[in-house]
Amino acid sequence: MLMPVLISAIAHDWVKMNHGYDEDSFKAALFKHRIYENPEVSEHMQQKQMELMYMAMQQNPMGMGGMGGMGGPGGMPY
């Protein structure tokens, strides 16, 4: 899916605009501090991704793989 790529791009743009760190520096810090290994952070990120996918389905239900808005985020494999 395209959603994780879009979320990542938005996050990197936000960090660059608000803190001045480029994408490579930001990624290096994430891995250095093992942020992705923190279960609370992982759960929060998954929840936010589901919320964004749900919002996208509400805005364009046919654009989400032709699902027609059926299933909702609970039916997604994430």
N, C-alpha and C positions, 0 to 999 in steps of 0.2 A: 504494500500500500504506500501511497504517497504521503500520508499523514505524518509518520515519524520523521521524514525528511523535512517537511514543512515546519514542524515543531522545532526541530534542531536549528534550522535556518533562522527562524524568528528568535530563538534563544540566543544564538550567536550575535545576531544584529543588536539585540537589546543590550547584551554585555558590552559590545563595542561602543555603542552610543552612550551608555550610562557609566562605564568604567574604563573605557579606552583600551581594553585588552583585545588583541586580535584572536581569530578562531583557533589558531595553533596554540597560543599561550593558554587560552581557556581550556581547550581539550587536555593539554598537558597537566594543568592543575587538577582537573577532574580525575584523571587517572592516578596522579601522584598521591592524592588524598583519598583514593579509593571510594569516591562518593557513590559510585554505582553498586558497591558492595553493601551499602547501608540499607537494610530492609525497609526502614521507614521512608527513606528517600525513594526507593524503587516503588513502593506502594503508592506514594503520593504522585509520582510521575505517571504511573499506570492509571490512576484515578483521573488525573487531568487530561490524559490522552483520551480516555473514554468520554469525558465531558465534551471535549472538542469534537470528537467523532459524532456524538449525539447532536451537537449544535449544527454540524455540517449536514447531517441527515435531515434535520428540520428545515434547513434553508434550501436544500436541493435533494429531495428523497430519491429521485431517479438517477442522480449523479453518483450514488454510492453503490455501484455494481448492479444497478437495476433492481435493487431490493424494494423499491417502492415505499420505503419508510417502514417496512415490516421487520419485526425482530428487535429493533432498537439496539442499544449498546450491549444488552445482555446476551445477544446472539452473536456478538463479534468474538473472534478467537483470541482476544487479548486478555 
